[in-house]
Structure formats: C-alpha cells, structure tokens
Amino acid sequence: MSQDANGPEWTNIEGLGIDTALARFIEDEVLPGLPLTPAQLWSGLSALVHDFGPRNRALLDRRQDIQNRIDAWHRAHAGQAHDRDAYKAFLEEIGYILPEGGDFAIDTTGIDPEIATIPGPQLVVPVTNARFVLNAANARWGSLYDTLYGTDAMGAPLPGGGFDDGRGARVVARAAVFLDEVFAARTTSHARASEYRIADGALLVDGAPLIRPEAFAGYRGDPAAPEAVLLRNNGLHVELVFDRAHPIGAQSPSGLADVVLESAVSAIVDCEDSVACVDAEDKVLAYRNWLGLMRGDLEDTFDKAGKTMTRRLHADRAYTAPDGSGLVLKGRTLLLVRNVGHLMTNPAILDRDGNEVFEGLMDAMITVLIAMHDLAKTDGARNSVAGSVYVVKPKMHGPEEVAFADAVFAHVEQVLGLPRHTVKLGIMDEERRTSVNLKECIRAARHRVCFINTGFLDRTGDEIHSSMEAGPFSRKDFIKRKGWITAYENQNVDIGLECGLSGRAQIGKGMWAMPDRMAAMLEQKIEHPRAGATCAWVPSPTAATLHATHYHKVDVLAVQAELARGGRRAYVEALLDIPLAAYRKWTPAQIRREVENNAQGILGYVVRWIDQGIGCSKVPDINDVGLMEDRATCRISAQHIANWLHHGIVSNDEVMQILQRMAQVVDRQNAGDPAYRPMAPGFDGIAFRAACELVFDGRDQPSGYTEPVLHRRRLDLKARMRT
C-alpha cells in the first residue's frame, strides 16, 4: 500500500496500483454473489491494462498523425477553392477513408425487444446522480395527463396557483384526441365514452369495438368495469386508468382518471459526457449507482416540498390478456451503459510503471462485471431478459478503433466467464472518420452491434477540429443548415438498414436540448421517427412521454422497410463538403454576438463542471433560455471560437474581453445558487482559466475534445480543497 502526499492510497495488486477506495468497493460490494474471486478479477484486469494499453496508445497516436497530415494538406491548399475530389483522394491515400467491402448483415443474437423491435424514446442520464437514474429507469411509463398539464405542450406554460380546472379540461380533451387518432372505436369517441368493458376477449367502448380490435392488449380488474385497460400500437402500450374516486375520474363519464403511456423504452446510463468523473472517488460513485441498478436495490432519499421521499425501482406491471392468460410488462426501461471513449486516462488505477490506465479499459471490465448481477437473475427487476449487457461506446475513430473495442470486450468476457458476445456494442457515429467508414465500422463488430446513432453535437465539434486549417467556419446556426448534416443523418440510417439493423438493433438520433420547450419538441421531433430512427434522445421522463406519441403516429419499422427499398440517399462525397463560411462579410456586431453566445455557453457549463463536479445540467443561454449542456456542446463552442481566432475573424484581446463580460452574465444567472463561486471581478479562478484554455488552446486539444482540460482543472481544484 502506498499514499501520495495529499490524497488517495493505492493498493498494489497484480502489477496494478489500485486506489484503495475502488479496490474495497470492488471486493466488498461488487464481487460478493458473483462466481469470480478477487484474484481472478485483478489478474484479468492487469492483463487488460498491460496488453491492451499499448494498443490503445497506438490508436491515439494514429489519430494525431492523421490529423497532422490533414492540417498540412489544408495549409498547402490555402486560398484555393475546396476540391472535394482531390480531398477525398488524399484521405484515401492516408488511410482515413478505407475501401468499402461487400454487403453483409449483422448477426447479433440475444437482443431484448426494446432494442430490436420496439421503437421509442431513449433517455440519457448521468450515472452519478442516483435520483436521476432512478427517474430514468422508472420512465418506462408516464402520465400523459400530468405531462400535458405541467408543460407548454399545449402552447401555454403552467400557470401559478392551484389546480386550473380549465387547463385540466383541455388536457383531458387533448388526450382524447390522441386516443381517437390511435385507438378509435367504431361508433363513438373516447371524449364522450361512458363505459369501457371487456366481453369475449374484446374491448367495447360504449358497446362499440375498436376499429382495430387487435390493439386491445389486456386489462386489470373486473372485465365488466376494469381498473385499467391496456392498448398496444406499433409495439408501444397505453394504459387507461379508471378511478371514479380520483378528482379527474370523478368528472369523466367513464371514470377515466389518467392515460399512461409506455414512454422511455430504453435509457443510456452515462459514464461519459454528462458526468464529471476524474478520480476514484467519482468512479466509485458512478459504479455504485450502476451496481444498484443491476442488483435492483438502488434507492435515493430526498426532501421534496418539505416531505422526505424515497425513490426505488418500479416493479413490473401485471394484466390479464384478452385470452384470459396472465400478462406481465416491464415496469422499467431497458438500461444501456455508456463507457468512456478511448482517449482519457484516470488516476483510480495505475499500471506497473505508475502511469494512469486508460479509463475505457477500466470501464469495460467493471461495468460488465457489475452487470453480471443482472445476468444472474431469473425473476424480479431484471434489466435484460435476453441475458445481454449493452455498452455504448462513444468517440471512436474508424473501423480499427471499433475492432479494438470488440477485442477488449472479448477479453472481458473471457476473464468474467461470460459467453462470447454477451456484451452488445453501441457505436456512436459522432466522429467524421467513423461517418465516412460507417459500414466497415459496423462490420468490425458485426457479432455484437446493437446500436448506431447520429450525434450532431460531437460530430460538429469533430468537423470543426478536423478541418481547422481549411478556413473559417460558418456561424453555428448556419453550420446546421449546410448539406453535410443532411447527408450525415441520411447515410447513417441507410447504412444501418443496409447492414441489417432493422428488427435487430437500434438506429438512433440525437438529443432535444431544450427541456422547457415541449411544444416545439412535439412539433419538430416527430421528424426523427419519420427519418427511420428506432430511438431518439430526450432530456427528461416528461419529454419521453410526449415523444412517445410520435411513435404511435409513425410506424418506424414500416418507414425503415420503405427506406431500405430505396437504397442509399447519401455517400461519402457529400460528407466531405466542409461547412466553411461562404459569406464572410460579417459586421462587427454579428461577430461579437456569435462569440458572446459561444463564450457564455462555455463559461456557464465549465464553471459548474469544475467548481461543483456537475457534468450535465440545464444551463441558461445568453437569452436566459435553459439548454441542456454537456461536453459535446462545450466542444462545439470552444472549437468554433478557436477556429475564428486562428483565421483572424476575432482577436485574442477581443475574445478575452468577451469572456470576462460573459463571466459576469453567468455570475448573474447563478446568483441564487449558494454553492456557486463568482468568476468576476478577479477572473483568476480555476474554472475561468479552464474556459480560457479550452478556447485559446483549442487547436491543440486532441480531436478538439474538452476532457483533458476539464479533468486536469477539476483534479487541481479537488487537490486544493484537500489542503
């Protein structure tokens, strides 16, 4: 055992220096009940670290070598019009774009229906917040009444004061419209129905059958006067709850008290972008919450409105099927775990030379080890009934990095005694080198792929960094309007379908970043299922319930079948149209406003990340509109300013003045937070300096990532707090 001057103790095991807090957690909390000894685990982890670590480092060196060559190519062609064909030929020459092989279909087996055959909303939640992860896990079912009443989904925000009868009536009417659209009865409307009953295995609404009788899936209670009626459409369920003693049910002719939607079908429990885990203390918190989810015993007690509440995982839901048999539906969303990417190291474990190990290797072994508690279950609150562990892997660059991840999980399975391909892999298509080689990336893990998605935010950050030397980029709003983004989104779906993902794996779309703008989400996010996405990210359980209505209106599997018949709509060439600014005669005010918007977002996010360890939160933007911010949004903003600095659109002095001015705006926006430390007037705190480093040294950050700066600065702050 050893200890540094100010901080953690390390236990030396199998050539590894393991932070004692992490070692105790693994041996005292994780391993009991599993068919694995500490010696087996530590030996296998040591082999993973020392055999795969050098390969990991070589992949990162390859990334940097490629980036150096791309930078040099753009510098050599400075002042010339972008020649897409010449650029493509160059990228092929250096091995950035690889030859595309023949057609194939993934052969992943052991996939749960939530992944394979049930399109629906997907949550992303930081693993370090127990209350949030419980909310996400329990978001499988959500009240449409509560969601419509409590948001601006019907066009107006929730008024103050007590219950608004008029608003409540509008909610009931709106929900009835939804029911009539999706589950219409032959001669009546759900808006005026006075009786729901089951006769001869069929649901009758005021004596009339449903137009689609097969949509009736079950009930609870007396068939002549059921407590609940279960409906099904496009694989998703809707429960009608009847209770004449309820204030809403008492006003309904039928006693309908609520309409409950199957909402978040799956959720990504995030160890990456939405958390601030920089050492063993943080990693133990993350792993402990994941352990509670996998064992099914996670709890969180908190005060709300003066009352002490304890949140636990929901139980499954029991019904009687139309044929009289029992029917049980899961009460919780299917959980995937997002490991960190290949880049970062973590001081929680040191290798035999005293170097921090790659955090992705640590996550691979420990998150899968923890998931074995779920695999061992035969009943109760199970996550995967198919016996799989779902790991989402972010920020991979090209097929060789996907192949490396596949090999890592094969080693983990061997160490843990799991059948080959127990671990299913989600590939995030968020780096350009993956986008232009997507088919080969999928091929590299064809036996375990369960998920691909587009992530516009990180993808934009990588686009800027990859082409930093090509010229100044458009303003951020205009980058989203360029042709490359449509090509990127279309190609992802088309290649996914071409590789046989439909009915076997998820094809996902990105996040709705405005959690308070639900009316706008209802209007716009239906485009994701219309585009063939089997899942799309939402920021809250409330948003999941609203987004679920889109999957009742759109049969995603039918959309995918139609798209597959049409073939690809985009090819690599379209992804190489760099979104540079064609019009650069911006006024000083336009330039200032763009940099201010970027700077305010960076500071609002970074100050909470560094000072409070909050990795994802709703941060007011420059117009005081709350936006979900994480490292991906920060990456875009920092790279965008770095690009404009590099090409002389704005000067260092101008940017520093804007940063200081925006720091005062952020201070004002956080004035009500007692844990907040103002950045002004000194502008010398660690958080402010971190934001400056992200901007002024942005060109030098590997792939434009924010993690190296944020982790280093957060560790610095934590060290100072200990002294």
C-alpha positions in Angstrom: 0.0 0.0 0.0 1.2 3.5 -0.8 -0.1 7.0 -0.5 0.8 10.3 -2.1 1.4 13.5 -0.1 -2.1 14.8 -0.1 -4.6 12.2 -1.4 -5.5 8.7 -2.1 -4.0 5.4 -1.1 -3.1 2.8 -3.6 -3.2 -1.0 -3.1 -0.7 -2.9 -5.2 -2.3 -5.9 -6.8 -1.1 -7.9 -9.8 1.1 -5.2 -11.1 -1.6 -2.5 -10.7 -1.8 0.3 -8.2 -5.5 0.4 -7.4 -6.9 3.3 -5.4 -7.9 1.6 -2.1 -11.4 3.1 -2.2 -12.0 1.5 -5.6 -10.4 -1.8 -4.5 -12.6 -2.0 -1.4 -15.7 -1.2 -3.4 -15.0 -4.0 -5.9 -14.1 -6.6 -3.3 -16.7 -5.7 -0.6 -19.7 -4.7 -2.7 -19.4 -5.9 -6.3 -17.8 -9.4 -6.1 -19.9 -11.0 -3.4 -22.5 -13.1 -5.0 -20.6 -13.5 -8.3 -18.7 -16.6 -9.4 -15.3 -14.8 -9.5 -12.5 -14.4 -7.0 -10.7 -11.2 -6.4 -7.5 -12.8 -7.7 -9.2 -13.8 -11.0 -10.6 -10.3 -11.5 -7.4 -8.4 -10.7 -5.3 -10.8 -12.8 -7.7 -10.3 -15.8 -7.8 -6.5 -15.3 -4.0 -6.4 -15.2 -3.8 -8.3 -18.4 -6.3 -6.0 -20.0 -4.4 -2.9 -18.9 -0.9 -4.1 -19.9 -1.8 -6.0 -23.1 -4.4 -3.6 -24.5 -3.0 -0.3 -23.1 -0.1 -0.1 -25.7 -2.6 -0.8 -28.5 -4.9 1.9 -27.2 -2.0 4.4 -27.2 -1.0 3.4 -30.7 -4.6 4.2 -31.9 -4.4 7.6 -30.3 -1.0 8.2 -32.0 -2.6 7.2 -35.3 -5.4 9.7 -34.8 -2.9 12.5 -34.2 -0.7 11.5 -37.2 -3.8 11.6 -39.5 -4.8 15.0 -38.1 -1.3 16.4 -38.7 -1.5 15.2 -42.3 -4.9 16.7 -42.8 -3.8 20.0 -41.4 -0.8 20.1 -43.7 -2.9 19.3 -46.7 -5.3 22.2 -46.0 -2.3 24.6 -45.4 -0.8 23.5 -48.7 -4.1 24.4 -50.4 -4.8 27.6 -48.6 -6.5 30.3 -50.6 -7.8 27.7 -53.2 -11.4 26.7 -53.7 -12.2 23.4 -51.9 -11.6 20.5 -54.3 -13.8 17.7 -52.9 -12.5 15.0 -55.3 -8.8 15.9 -54.6 -9.6 15.9 -50.9 -11.2 12.5 -51.0 -8.3 11.1 -52.9 -5.9 12.4 -50.3 -8.0 11.0 -47.4 -8.0 7.6 -49.2 -4.2 7.8 -49.7 -3.5 8.3 -46.0 -5.9 5.6 -44.9 -8.5 8.0 -43.4 -11.1 6.7 -45.9 -10.9 2.9 -46.3 -12.2 0.8 -49.1 -15.8 -0.3 -48.5 -16.3 -4.1 -48.5 -19.2 -6.1 -49.8 -22.7 -6.3 -48.4 -23.3 -8.2 -45.1 -25.8 -8.3 -42.3 -25.0 -8.1 -38.6 -25.7 -11.4 -36.8 -26.0 -10.1 -33.2 -28.1 -12.6 -31.1 -29.6 -12.4 -27.6 -31.2 -9.0 -28.2 -34.0 -7.7 -26.0 -37.2 -6.5 -27.8 -36.6 -2.9 -26.5 -33.5 -2.8 -28.7 -34.7 -5.0 -31.6 -38.4 -4.4 -32.2 -39.8 -1.6 -30.1 -39.1 1.9 -31.5 -39.4 4.6 -28.9 -37.8 7.4 -26.9 -34.4 7.0 -25.3 -33.2 8.8 -22.3 -29.6 9.7 -21.5 -28.9 10.2 -17.8 -25.7 10.9 -15.7 -24.8 7.8 -13.7 -23.5 9.8 -10.7 -27.0 11.1 -9.7 -29.0 8.3 -8.1 -32.3 10.3 -8.2 -31.9 11.0 -11.8 -31.0 7.4 -12.8 -34.0 6.1 -10.8 -36.2 8.6 -12.6 -34.8 7.4 -15.9 -35.2 3.7 -15.1 -38.8 4.3 -14.0 -39.6 6.4 -17.0 -40.9 3.3 -18.9 -44.4 4.6 -18.0 -45.5 8.2 -17.8 -48.8 10.0 -17.3 -49.9 11.9 -20.5 -52.3 13.9 -18.3 -49.5 15.1 -16.0 -47.1 15.8 -18.9 -49.6 17.9 -20.9 -50.7 19.8 -17.8 -47.3 20.5 -16.4 -45.5 21.7 -19.6 -46.1 24.1 -22.5 -47.0 21.2 -24.8 -50.4 22.7 -25.5 -49.0 26.1 -26.2 -49.0 27.8 -22.8 -46.8 27.4 -19.8 -48.1 26.1 -16.5 -49.8 29.0 -14.6 -49.1 29.6 -10.9 -51.5 28.8 -8.1 -53.6 25.7 -7.5 -55.2 23.4 -9.9 -56.6 25.1 -13.0 -59.9 23.4 -14.0 -59.9 24.9 -17.5 -56.4 23.7 -18.2 -57.3 20.3 -16.8 -60.3 20.1 -19.1 -58.1 21.0 -22.1 -55.6 18.2 -21.1 -58.4 15.6 -21.0 -59.7 16.8 -24.4 -56.2 16.7 -25.9 -55.6 13.1 -24.6 -59.0 12.0 -26.0 -57.9 13.3 -29.4 -54.8 11.2 -29.2 -56.8 8.1 -28.3 -59.2 8.7 -31.1 -56.3 9.1 -33.6 -54.6 5.9 -32.5 -57.3 3.7 -30.9 -60.5 4.8 -32.4 -63.8 3.0 -31.6 -66.3 2.3 -34.4 -69.3 4.5 -33.4 -68.1 6.7 -30.5 -65.3 8.9 -29.3 -63.1 8.5 -26.3 -64.0 12.1 -25.5 -67.6 11.2 -24.6 -67.3 7.5 -23.8 -69.2 6.5 -20.6 -68.3 2.8 -20.4 -65.3 0.6 -21.1 -65.8 -3.2 -20.7 -64.3 -6.4 -21.9 -66.6 -9.1 -23.5 -65.5 -12.3 -25.2 -61.9 -11.1 -25.2 -62.7 -7.8 -26.9 -62.7 -4.2 -25.6 -66.0 -2.4 -26.1 -66.3 1.4 -25.8 -69.9 2.3 -25.1 -70.7 -1.1 -26.7 -68.6 -0.5 -29.8 -65.5 -2.4 -30.7 -62.2 -0.7 -31.7 -61.7 -0.2 -35.4 -58.5 -2.2 -34.8 -59.6 -4.9 -32.3 -56.1 -6.3 -32.2 -55.0 -3.0 -30.4 -56.6 -4.3 -27.2 -53.8 -6.0 -25.2 -55.2 -6.6 -21.7 -56.9 -5.3 -18.6 -56.8 -5.3 -14.9 -59.7 -5.9 -12.5 -63.3 -6.8 -13.3 -63.8 -7.2 -17.1 -67.2 -5.5 -16.8 -65.7 -2.5 -15.0 -61.9 -2.7 -15.4 -59.5 -0.8 -13.2 -57.2 -0.4 -16.3 -57.4 -1.2 -20.0 -54.2 -1.9 -21.9 -53.8 -0.9 -25.6 -51.0 -1.5 -28.0 -49.9 0.2 -31.2 -46.6 0.0 -33.1 -45.2 -2.1 -30.2 -45.9 0.5 -27.6 -48.5 0.2 -24.8 -51.0 2.7 -23.5 -52.9 2.2 -20.2 -56.3 3.7 -19.5 -56.7 4.1 -15.7 -60.2 4.2 -14.3 -60.9 5.6 -10.8 -64.2 7.4 -10.0 -62.8 8.5 -6.6 -60.0 10.4 -8.4 -60.7 14.1 -8.9 -60.2 13.7 -12.7 -62.0 10.4 -12.9 -65.0 11.8 -10.9 -65.5 14.3 -13.7 -65.3 11.7 -16.5 -68.4 9.8 -17.6 -66.4 6.6 -17.8 -64.3 7.3 -14.7 -61.1 7.7 -16.8 -58.6 9.2 -14.4 -55.4 9.0 -16.5 -53.8 7.9 -19.7 -50.4 6.3 -19.1 -48.0 5.9 -22.0 -45.2 3.4 -22.3 -42.6 6.1 -22.8 -38.8 5.7 -22.4 -38.2 2.2 -23.9 -34.5 2.4 -23.3 -32.1 4.7 -21.4 -28.4 5.2 -21.6 -26.8 5.4 -18.1 -23.9 7.6 -18.9 -20.4 7.3 -17.5 -19.1 9.8 -20.1 -20.3 13.2 -21.5 -22.8 14.0 -18.8 -20.7 13.3 -15.7 -17.5 14.7 -14.1 -15.6 11.6 -13.0 -11.9 12.4 -12.6 -10.7 10.1 -9.9 -11.5 7.0 -7.8 -13.9 8.9 -5.6 -16.0 9.9 -8.6 -15.7 6.5 -10.3 -16.9 4.6 -7.2 -20.0 6.8 -7.0 -20.7 6.1 -10.7 -20.1 2.3 -10.3 -22.1 2.1 -7.1 -25.2 3.6 -8.7 -24.8 1.2 -11.7 -24.5 -1.6 -9.2 -27.7 -0.6 -7.5 -29.5 -0.6 -10.9 -28.1 -4.0 -11.8 -28.9 -5.6 -8.4 -32.3 -3.8 -8.4 -31.8 -2.3 -4.9 -30.8 1.3 -5.7 -32.6 3.8 -3.5 -32.4 7.5 -3.0 -34.0 9.5 -0.2 -34.5 13.2 -0.6 -36.6 16.1 0.6 -39.3 17.5 -1.8 -41.6 20.3 -0.8 -40.9 19.7 2.9 -41.5 15.9 2.7 -39.0 13.1 2.9 -39.3 10.8 -0.1 -37.5 7.6 -1.1 -37.3 6.5 -4.7 -36.9 2.9 -5.8 -37.1 0.9 -9.0 -40.6 0.2 -10.1 -42.0 -3.3 -10.2 -43.3 -5.0 -13.3 -46.9 -4.4 -14.3 -49.4 -7.3 -14.4 -52.5 -7.6 -16.5 -54.9 -10.2 -17.9 -54.5 -10.8 -21.6 -57.6 -10.9 -23.9 -57.5 -14.7 -23.9 -57.6 -14.8 -20.1 -53.9 -15.6 -19.5 -51.6 -13.6 -17.4 -49.5 -10.8 -19.0 -46.6 -9.1 -17.4 -44.9 -6.0 -18.8 -41.7 -4.5 -17.6 -42.0 -1.6 -15.3 -38.6 -0.2 -16.1 -36.8 1.0 -19.1 -34.0 -1.2 -20.6 -30.7 0.2 -19.5 -27.6 0.6 -21.6 -24.3 1.9 -20.0 -22.1 4.3 -21.9 -18.4 3.8 -21.2 -15.9 6.5 -21.8 -14.0 6.6 -25.1 -10.5 5.6 -25.9 -8.8 8.9 -25.1 -8.9 9.5 -21.3 -6.9 8.0 -18.5 -7.9 8.0 -14.8 -5.7 8.0 -11.7 -8.0 5.5 -10.0 -5.7 2.7 -11.3 -2.0 2.9 -12.2 -0.1 0.5 -14.4 3.1 -1.3 -13.4 5.1 1.8 -14.5 3.0 4.2 -12.4 1.0 5.6 -15.3 -2.7 6.2 -15.2 -4.6 3.5 -17.0 -7.0 4.1 -19.9 -10.4 4.8 -18.4 -12.2 3.0 -21.2 -10.4 -0.3 -20.2 -11.4 0.2 -16.6 -15.0 0.9 -17.5 -15.2 -2.1 -19.8 -14.2 -4.5 -17.1 -16.0 -3.0 -14.2 -19.3 -2.0 -15.8 -19.7 -5.5 -17.3 -18.6 -7.2 -14.0 -21.4 -5.2 -12.2 -23.9 -6.2 -14.9 -23.3 -9.8 -14.0 -25.6 -9.3 -11.0 -28.5 -8.7 -13.5 -27.4 -11.6 -15.7 -27.7 -13.9 -12.6 -31.4 -13.1 -12.1 -34.2 -15.3 -13.2 -37.1 -13.1 -12.0 -37.8 -9.8 -10.3 -36.5 -6.5 -11.5 -34.4 -7.7 -14.4 -32.8 -5.4 -16.9 -32.1 -7.8 -19.8 -34.3 -10.8 -20.1 -32.2 -11.9 -23.1 -29.0 -12.2 -21.0 -27.1 -9.4 -22.5 -25.1 -6.4 -21.4 -25.5 -3.3 -23.5 -22.5 -1.0 -23.7 -22.5 2.2 -25.7 -19.0 3.2 -26.9 -18.5 6.9 -27.9 -15.9 8.9 -29.8 -14.4 6.0 -31.8 -12.5 7.0 -34.9 -12.9 4.5 -37.7 -13.1 0.7 -38.0 -9.8 -0.1 -36.3 -11.0 1.5 -33.1 -14.3 -0.4 -33.3 -12.3 -3.6 -33.8 -10.2 -2.7 -30.8 -13.4 -2.2 -28.6 -14.6 -5.6 -29.9 -11.4 -7.2 -28.8 -11.5 -5.5 -25.4 -14.9 -6.9 -24.7 -13.9 -10.3 -25.9 -11.1 -10.3 -23.3 -13.6 -9.0 -20.6 -16.0 -11.9 -21.4 -13.2 -14.4 -21.1 -12.0 -13.1 -17.8 -15.5 -12.9 -16.3 -16.5 -16.3 -17.7 -19.3 -15.0 -19.9 -20.3 -16.5 -23.2 -18.8 -14.8 -26.2 -20.7 -11.7 -27.4 -22.7 -11.4 -24.2 -21.6 -7.7 -24.4 -23.5 -5.9 -27.1 -21.9 -2.8 -28.5 -23.4 0.5 -29.4 -21.4 2.5 -31.9 -21.9 6.3 -31.8 -21.4 7.8 -35.2 -20.1 11.1 -33.9 -16.6 11.4 -35.4 -16.1 12.1 -39.1 -13.6 9.2 -39.6 -16.4 6.9 -38.3 -19.0 8.5 -40.6 -17.0 8.1 -43.8 -16.3 4.4 -42.8 -19.6 3.5 -41.1 -20.2 0.3 -43.0 -16.8 -1.0 -42.1 -17.2 0.1 -38.5 -20.3 -1.9 -38.2 -18.6 -4.9 -39.9 -15.8 -4.7 -37.3 -18.3 -5.6 -34.6 -21.0 -7.4 -36.6 -21.4 -10.1 -34.0 -22.2 -7.7 -31.1 -23.6 -4.4 -32.7 -26.8 -3.4 -31.0 -27.0 0.3 -31.8 -25.8 3.1 -34.0 -26.8 6.7 -33.8 -26.0 10.2 -35.1 -24.8 12.7 -32.6 -24.9 16.1 -34.3 -23.1 17.9 -31.4 -19.9 15.9 -31.1 -20.0 15.4 -34.9 -19.9 19.1 -35.4 -17.1 19.6 -32.9 -15.1 17.0 -34.8 -16.0 18.6 -38.1 -14.5 21.9 -37.0 -11.4 20.4 -35.5 -10.7 18.0 -38.4 -10.9 21.0 -40.9 -9.4 23.6 -38.6 -6.9 24.7 -41.2 -9.3 24.8 -44.1 -10.7 28.2 -43.3 -13.2 30.0 -41.0 -16.4 28.1 -40.4 -19.9 29.4 -40.7 -21.7 30.7 -37.7 -23.1 27.8 -35.7 -26.7 28.2 -36.8 -25.6 28.2 -40.4 -23.4 25.1 -39.9 -26.6 23.1 -39.2 -28.1 24.3 -42.5 -25.3 23.0 -44.7 -25.7 20.0 -46.9 -23.3 17.8 -45.0 -25.6 17.4 -42.0 -28.4 16.0 -44.1 -26.1 13.7 -45.8 -24.7 12.5 -42.5 -28.1 11.9 -41.0 -29.4 10.0 -44.1 -26.3 7.9 -44.6 -26.3 6.7 -41.0 -29.9 5.3 -41.4 -29.3 4.0 -44.9 -26.1 2.1 -44.0 -27.7 0.8 -40.8 -30.6 -0.6 -42.8 -28.2 -2.0 -45.5 -26.3 -3.8 -42.7 -29.4 -5.5 -41.4 -30.0 -3.5 -38.2 -33.8 -3.2 -38.7 -35.5 -5.6 -36.3 -32.2 -6.5 -34.7 -30.6 -3.2 -33.4 -31.4 0.4 -32.8 -30.8 3.2 -35.2 -30.8 6.4 -33.2 -31.0 10.2 -33.5 -29.7 12.9 -31.2 -30.9 15.0 -28.2 -33.6 17.6 -27.9 -31.7 20.1 -25.9 -34.5 22.5 -24.7 -36.2 20.7 -21.8 -38.6 23.5 -21.2 -39.8 23.8 -24.8 -42.1 20.8 -25.1 -44.5 22.4 -27.6 -41.6 22.9 -30.0 -40.4 19.4 -29.4 -43.8 18.0 -30.2 -43.8 19.9 -33.5 -40.2 19.1 -34.6 -39.0 15.8 -33.1 -41.6 13.7 -35.0 -39.1 14.0 -37.8 -36.8 11.5 -36.1 -39.2 8.5 -36.4 -40.2 9.8 -39.8 -36.5 9.5 -40.8 -36.4 5.9 -39.8 -34.9 6.2 -36.3 -36.0 3.5 -33.9 -34.9 5.7 -31.0 -34.2 9.3 -30.4 -32.8 11.1 -27.3 -34.9 13.1 -24.9 -33.7 15.1 -21.9 -36.3 14.0 -19.3 -39.0 11.4 -18.5 -41.6 14.1 -19.2 -40.1 14.6 -22.7 -40.1 10.8 -23.2 -43.9 10.6 -22.6 -44.6 13.4 -25.1 -42.1 12.0 -27.7 -43.8 8.5 -27.3 -46.9 10.0 -29.0 -44.8 10.3 -32.2 -44.1 6.6 -32.3 -47.8 5.9 -32.3 -48.3 8.2 -35.3 -45.3 6.8 -37.2 -44.7 3.1 -37.8 -40.9 3.2 -37.8 -40.4 -0.3 -38.9 -42.6 0.3 -42.0 -40.6 3.5 -42.7 -37.4 1.6 -42.5 -38.7 -1.1 -44.9 -39.6 1.7 -47.4 -36.2 3.4 -47.0 -34.4 0.1 -47.5 -36.1 -0.4 -50.8 -34.9 3.0 -52.0 -31.2 2.4 -51.3 -28.7 5.0 -50.1 -29.5 8.7 -50.3 -26.0 9.9 -49.5 -22.4 8.9 -50.0 -19.0 9.8 -48.6 -18.5 12.6 -51.0 -21.4 14.6 -49.5 -19.8 14.3 -46.1 -16.7 16.0 -47.3 -18.4 19.3 -48.1 -16.8 21.2 -45.2 -19.2 23.8 -43.8 -16.9 26.7 -44.2 -18.3 30.2 -44.4 -19.1 31.2 -48.0 -20.1 34.7 -46.9 -17.6 36.2 -44.6 -18.5 39.9 -44.6 -19.9 39.8 -41.1 -20.5 43.0 -39.3 -18.6 43.6 -36.0 -21.9 43.2 -34.2 -22.5 39.8 -35.8 -19.0 38.6 -34.9 -19.4 39.8 -31.4 -22.8 38.2 -30.9 -21.5 34.8 -32.2 -18.5 34.8 -29.9 -20.6 36.0 -27.0 -23.0 33.2 -27.5 -20.2 30.6 -27.6 -18.4 32.1 -24.7 -21.4 32.3 -22.4 -22.3 28.7 -23.1 -18.7 27.6 -22.4 -18.5 29.5 -19.1 -22.0 28.5 -17.9 -21.1 24.9 -18.4 -17.4 24.9 -17.3 -17.9 26.8 -14.0 -20.3 24.1 -12.8 -18.2 21.3 -14.1 -15.0 22.5 -12.4 -16.4 24.0 -9.2 -19.2 21.6 -8.4 -18.5 18.5 -10.5 -21.7 18.7 -12.4 -21.2 17.1 -15.8 -24.6 17.9 -17.4 -27.2 20.4 -16.5 -29.8 22.8 -17.7 -27.7 26.0 -18.3 -29.3 29.3 -19.2 -28.1 30.5 -22.6 -27.3 34.1 -23.4 -31.0 34.8 -23.7 -31.8 33.0 -20.4 -33.3 30.0 -22.2 -32.4 26.8 -20.4 -30.5 24.4 -22.6 -29.0 21.0 -21.8 -25.3 21.4 -21.9 -22.6 18.7 -21.8 -19.1 18.2 -23.1 -20.3 17.9 -26.7 -21.9 21.3 -26.7 -18.9 22.8 -25.0 -16.7 21.1 -27.6 -18.5 22.9 -30.5 -18.4 26.3 -28.8 -14.7 26.1 -27.9 -13.7 24.8 -31.3 -15.7 27.4 -33.1 -14.0 30.3 -31.3 -10.6 28.6 -31.7 -11.3 28.4 -35.5 -12.3 32.1 -35.7 -9.2 33.0 -33.7 -6.9 31.0 -35.9 -8.3 32.6 -39.0 -8.3 36.2 -37.7 -12.0 36.7 -37.6 -11.6 37.8 -34.0 -8.5 38.7 -31.9 -7.2 37.2 -28.6 -7.9 40.5 -26.9 -11.5 40.7 -28.2 -12.2 37.1 -27.1 -10.8 37.8 -23.6 -12.9 40.9 -23.2 -16.0 38.9 -24.2 -15.1 36.0 -21.9 -14.8 38.5 -19.0 -18.1 40.2 -19.9 -19.9 36.8 -20.3 -18.5 35.6 -17.0 -20.4 38.5 -15.3 -23.6 37.3 -17.2 -23.1 33.8 -15.9 -22.4 35.1 -12.4 -25.8 36.9 -12.5 -27.6 33.8 -13.9 -26.2 31.7 -10.9 -26.8 34.3 -8.2 -29.4 32.2 -6.5 -27.1 29.1 -6.2 -25.4 29.1 -2.7 -22.7 26.7 -3.9 -21.7 29.0 -6.8 -18.4 30.8 -6.8 -18.5 34.0 -8.9 -15.8 34.4 -11.6 -15.8 38.2 -11.6 -14.3 40.5 -10.8 -10.9 38.7 -10.4 -11.3 36.3 -13.4 -8.5 34.3 -11.8 -10.4 31.2 -10.6 -9.7 27.7 -11.9 -13.0 27.5 -13.8 -12.4 30.7 -15.7 -8.9 29.7 -16.6 -10.2 26.3 -17.8 -12.6 28.0 -20.1 -9.9 30.3 -21.4 -7.7 27.2 -22.0 -10.4 25.5 -24.0 -10.7 28.5 -26.3 -7.1 29.8 -26.7 -5.5 26.3 -26.8 -8.4 24.7 -28.6 -6.4 23.9 -31.8 -4.0 21.8 -29.7 -6.6 19.7 -27.9 -6.7 16.1 -29.2 -9.6 16.0 -31.7 -10.9 19.2 -30.1 -12.1 17.3 -27.0 -12.7 19.2 -23.8 -12.0 16.3 -21.4 -8.2 16.8 -21.0 -8.6 20.4 -19.8 -11.7 19.8 -17.7 -10.2 16.7 -15.9 -6.9 18.4 -15.2 -8.5 21.5 -13.8 -11.1 19.6 -11.8 -8.3 17.5 -10.2 -6.4 20.7 -9.5 -9.4 22.1 -7.6 -10.0 18.9 -5.7 -6.3 18.8 -4.7 -6.6 22.3 -3.4 -9.7 21.5 -1.5 -7.9 18.7 0.4 -5.1 21.0 1.5 
